[in-house]
Amino acid sequence: MQPEQRCRPMTSTVSEIEEVLPDEDSDRTTLLNGEQMRRRVTGKFAVDGGNRRICRQQSFGREIGHAAAETYLITRLSFKLLRYLGVGYRWMTRLFALTCYAMLLMPGFLQVAYIYFFSSQIRRSIVYGDQPRNRLDLYLPSNNDGMKPVVVFVTGGAWIIGYKAWGSLLGMQLAERDIIVACLDYRNFPQGTISDMVTDTSQGISFVCNNISAFGGDPNRIYLMGQSAGAHIAACALLEQATKESKGESISWRVSQIKAYFGLSGGYNLYNLVDHFHNRGLYRSIFLSIMEGEESFEKFSPEVRLKDPIVGKAASLMPPIILFHGSSDNSIPCDASKTFTDALQTVGAKAELVLYSGKTHTDLFLQDPLRGGKDELFDDIVSVIHAEDNDALTKDSLAPPRKRLVPELLLKLAREVSPF
């Protein structure tokens, strides 16, 4: 093994974020949460790479333990969820359609999964809080020249099947453009309800804001992004934080630390969505359980909350908001983003709506990225993040077309059977 090589664990907690150096007795200082933590690293690396093998075995052991724990958790929660769902025609047909959809896109998913588990540029399952799902994945650019912009991404999944790895394709592609991506995991239903999801997301954002510089991220260039249910949760967290900040309450991160918010295919008014979701298989009783009853609809509907004078005034603290939506989205109609944009503009917030003609709920987030080549949504996001960096914009213009991961025939079939 070459002397300059380093070994990093692939699964980390705050206390484990350190480098194992090949020098003799040496001190190592790591900056986390604004405090210096001095560690003593001793010993030499064996010529035959023995220490490297030990480190890899320890990392592999952590991965196996974490995978087993998550498998048990998901299995237990799945049975609990089935008790809520009962036997219903709509959700059973949706589940069958989801299975077919996933099988058609499997060639792309397998390629992404391989990179996700074996790339040295991905730091998986970094702990950001004390709850079982309080973990995040970091996607790091291959070069480390200078501080990088950061995207905090909150995945979708109907508040039920969200998982941090769902953002892996986006994370890998943005990392290729020198952007760090932090994909947050959070408690799903029935492990948690909407207030738990918002709390977890806010805590994850706080962790990134306070610690991302240790990974080469620029704490002054952090962008928040959510997709589908994740867009709703992230918007709730952002508006709640702005309200607390306006009242002078104690906070662990500031809205001013977020350069912009990107909401992709989200819904922001629960009153307008409950019947729509019921007709699509997310039954009213389950939706009410997720959202803690109809009496909580106002609290967790950012569009409605803006009508409160106190909240409306706090909205002026929020960063520029850009909402992206496909005009042919049947899961969450594009009107959801239109009315939220209007509500934001009414209270003086900076809000913009970008509609993509003919795009469905999954076109923007899955089919288009798997298709490779030019991707409108991806290019729009990157252009905003790199707007003040001429060198980055030049590199973007020279970037080669992205690789196709799934044949066009399978993409078209997947679009037809998609349950979303």
N, C-alpha and C positions, 0 to 999 in steps of 0.2 A: 504494500500500500504506500502511496506517495505521502511524504511528510505533511503536505499542506491540506490533505483531505480531512473533512470533518464528518461527524455522524450525528444526525438529528433524530430524535424520536418523532414518529409520525403522529402520535397521539399525545397531546400536551395539556397540562393544567397550568395555571398562572405560575405556580411554584416550580414548574419543570421547564420553563422557557429559558434555556441556557445552551451554550455551545460546549461540546466536549473537545478540548484542544489537545493536539499531539505533543505539546511541550512538556518539559519537566515541571516541577512544582511551580505553579503560577496562580495569580489572582485573576478573577474575572468579575467585572461589575456589569450588572444588567439593570436598566432603568425600566421600572414598571410602576404604574399608578403614581408617577411623580417621585418615587423614592428609589434610592440606590440600594441594591441588594448585592453584597459582596460574597462571592463563593470561592472556595478553595478547590482547585482541580489538581490532582497529583497523578504521577505515574507516566509511563511512556507507552506508546503503541508498539505492539510486537511487530517484528519484521514481516511475519507471515500473515498479518492482518487479524490476529486473534481477537484483539479488543474490538475491532470493527464487527466481527462476527457476534461477540457478546452483546454489543449495542443493538445489533439488528435482531438478535433473538429476544432481547428485552422488549424492543419495540413491537415485534411480532406477537409476543405474549400479551402485551397490552391490547393490541388490535383484536386478538382472539377473545380476550376477556370482555372487551367492549362490545364486540359483535354478538357474543352470547347473551350479554345482558340486554342489548337492544332487541334481539330476537325474542327473548322471553317477554320483554315489556310489550312489544308489538303483538305477540300472540295473545297475551292476557287482555290487552285493550281491544283486540279484534273480537274476542268472544263477548266482552262487555258491550261493545258497539252493536253486535248482532242482537243482543237482548233489547237494545233500544229500537233497532230497525224492525225487528219482527220479520214476518214474511210479507213482502210487498212486491207487486208486479213491476212497478216502475224502477225501484232501485236494483232489483235482480236483473232486469234487462240492461240497465246502465252498467252493472258490474260485468256482464257478459260482453258488452260492447267495449268496455275498458280493456278487458283481456285481449280481445281481437286487435284493438288499437295498438296495445303494447307489443304484441307479437309482430305486427307489420313493421313497426319501427325498431324492432330488436337489433338489426344490423348496426344501426347508429348507436343505440343504447350500449351495446357490448363494447364498442370502440371507446365511448366516453367512460364507461366503467373501468376499462383497463387503465386508462390514463389516470382516472380518479384514485385508484388504489396503488399505482406504482410510480406516479410522477413525484419527483423530488421537489417540485414547485408548489405542492399542495400540502398544507398543514391541516390535518383533519382532527376534528373533535377537540378543539381548544375549549376549555371550560370557562364560561363567563359568569356563572351564578351557581346557586346551591340546589337548584331543582334538577330532576333527572334529565330533562331535555335542554338544559342550559348549556349548549355547546354550539360552536361555530366552526366552519371550514374557511381557511384562508387560501386564496389563489394568488400566488406571487409571480411577478414578471421574471423572466430569465436573467435580465440584467439588473444590477443594483446601483446604477449611476444616478444619484440624486433621489430626493423624496418623491414618491409616487402619489397620484390622486387615488382616492379610495371610494369604492361603492359598497355600501351596506345593503345587502339584498335579503328581503323577506319573501320566502316562497309561498305559493298558493297551495290549494288542496282542499277547498270547500270547508276549511276549519277542522277537517277530520283526518285527511291523509297527507298533510304537509310534512315535508322532510327537507333538511338542509341540502342533501345531495341532489334534489330536484333542480338546483341552480348551478349544477356542475358545468353544463354546456356553456351557459352564459359566463360563468367564472373563468373558464379556460379561454374563451374567445376574447374577453376583455383583458385578461392577463397578457395575451399576445400583443395588445396595444399599450403595454406599460401601465396598466391600471390594476391596482390591488382590489380584490373582491372578497368581502366577508359575507358568507352565506349563513344566516342565523337559523338555528333550530328553535322550536318553542313548543310548549305543551299543546297538543291537539285535544279535541273532544273524543272520548269522555274523560281523558286524563285531566283536562282542564277546560274551563269555559272562557268566554271572550275576555273577561277581566284578567285572567291568568295569561292569556296570549299577549295582551297589550303590555302587561307588566314585564313579561319575559323579553319582548321585543325592545322595550325601552331600556331594560338592563343590558341587553346585547349591544345596543347603540352606544350606551354609556361606556361599556368596556372598550369598544373600538375607538371612541373619541379619546379616551384616556391612555390607551396602550398601543395604538397602531404605529406610533413612531418607532417602537422597538422592532418592528418588522419592516421598516423602510417606508412607511406610509406618511403622507403629509397631513397632520391634524388640522390644517387650515383648508384642506381640499377634500372634504368628505361629502359624498352624495348618498342620499337615501332612496332606495327603490323597492317597490313591492309589486307583486303580480297576483291578480285575482283576489283571493281572500287575503293574501299577504299585503296587497295594496290597501285594502280596507284596514287591516290591523296596523300597518305602518302609519296611515293617515290618522288613525285614532291616537297612536302614541305621539305623533308630532304635534297634533292639536292640543292634546293633554299637557304636553311639556310646555308649549307656548302659554297655555292658561296658567300653569303653576308659576312660570317665570314672570308673567305679568302681575301676579299677586305677591311676588316676593317670597315665595315658598322655597324651602331648601331643595336643591336639585343637584344631580351628579353630572349632568351635561347640559349644554345650552343650545337652544335652537339656532343661534347664530353660528354654531360650528358646522351646520349643514349648509352646503353651498346651493343645493337644489334638491327637490323631491320629484322622483319619476314614479307616476302611478300607471301601471300597465293593466288594462282590462279589469279595473276594480269597480266595486259597488260601494257607495258612500251614504246611502239612505236605506236603512233596513225596512222602513215602512213600505217602500216601493218594491222590495225584493221578496218578502215573505211568501206571497201568493205565487210569484213567478217560480221560486225554488220548489214550492210544494208541487206544482204541476210538472216539474222536471225530476221529481223523485226524492228531493231533500224535504221530507214531510214537515209540515208546520210544527208538529209536536217536538221533533228533533231540533229544528231551527230555533224554536223558543228555548229549548234546553241549552243549546250552544250559547245563545245570546242572553241567558239569564232572565227570560221572561219578557213579555211585551213592554213591561214597565221600564226596561232598560234600553229600549230601542232608541230613545232620544239621546241617552248618554253615549251610545256607541254608533251614532249616525253623525259623522262629521258635518255633513251638509245641513242637517237639522240644528246641530249645536251652534252653528254660525249665527242663527237668529237670536241667540242670547247676546245682549249688548256687551256683557263682560267677555264672552268668548270671541265675539266679532272683533272687539278691540284688540284682543290678544293675537288674532290672526295676522295683524300687521307685522308681528315679529317673525312670522314664518318666512322661510326662504322662497325663491321662485318655484312655482309648482307647474310641472308639465305632465298632463294626462294623455296617455296614448290608448287608443281603442280601435278595434276593427269594426267596420260598419256592418258586417254580417255576423257579429258575435251573438249567438243564441243563449249562451250560458249567463252572461251578464250584458244586457242590451247597452249599446253605446250611449243611450240617453242618460245612463247613470253618470258617465263622465261629463256629459254636456251640462246637466243641471248642477253638478258640483262645481264645475268651472264658473258657471254663472253666479252661484252663491258666493264663491271666493272673490270674484271680481266686484260683487255688490258691496262687500265689506272692505274693499281696498287692497286685497291681497293680489300679488302678482301671479296670475294663473293663465295657462295656455292649453288649448286642446288640439291634439294632433290626431286626425282620423285617417285610417288606412282603408281605402275603398275595397270592399269585397273580402276583407280578411276576417277569419273566424277567431274564436277564443284561443285555439291552439296554433293557428297559423303563425302568429307573431312570435310565440315563445318556443315552439317546437319544430313545426314543419319547415318554416323558412330557414332557421339556423341549420337544420339537418340537410337542407337542400344545397347549402354552400353558395359560393358566388356572392353577389351583392344582396345585402339585407337592409331594407329601408330603416327599420326600427333600430338595428344595431348602429348603423351609420349616424342616425339622428342623435342617439345617446352619446356616442363617442365625440361627435362634433360639439356638443354642449360641454362635455368634460374637458376637452382640449381647446376650448374656444380662446383661452388666453395664453396658449402655448404654441407659438408659430412653428417651432421645431417639430412638435408632436403632430401638428396638422400636416406638415410636409411629409412626415413618415407615414401618416395615415393614407395620404394620397398615393404613395408609392407601394403600399402594402399589396401583396399578391392576393388573388381571389381565394376565398376560403374553400377548403376541400369539401366535396360532397360526401356525405356519410350514409345516405340511404338512396336507392334508386328511385327515379321519379314515379314509376308505376306504384311502388309501395306507398309513397307519400300521398298519392292521389286516393288510393284505396283507404288509407288511414284517415284521411280527411272525411271520407264518406261514412265511415263507421264510428267516428269519434263521438263519445257520449257527452262531450263538453259543448 
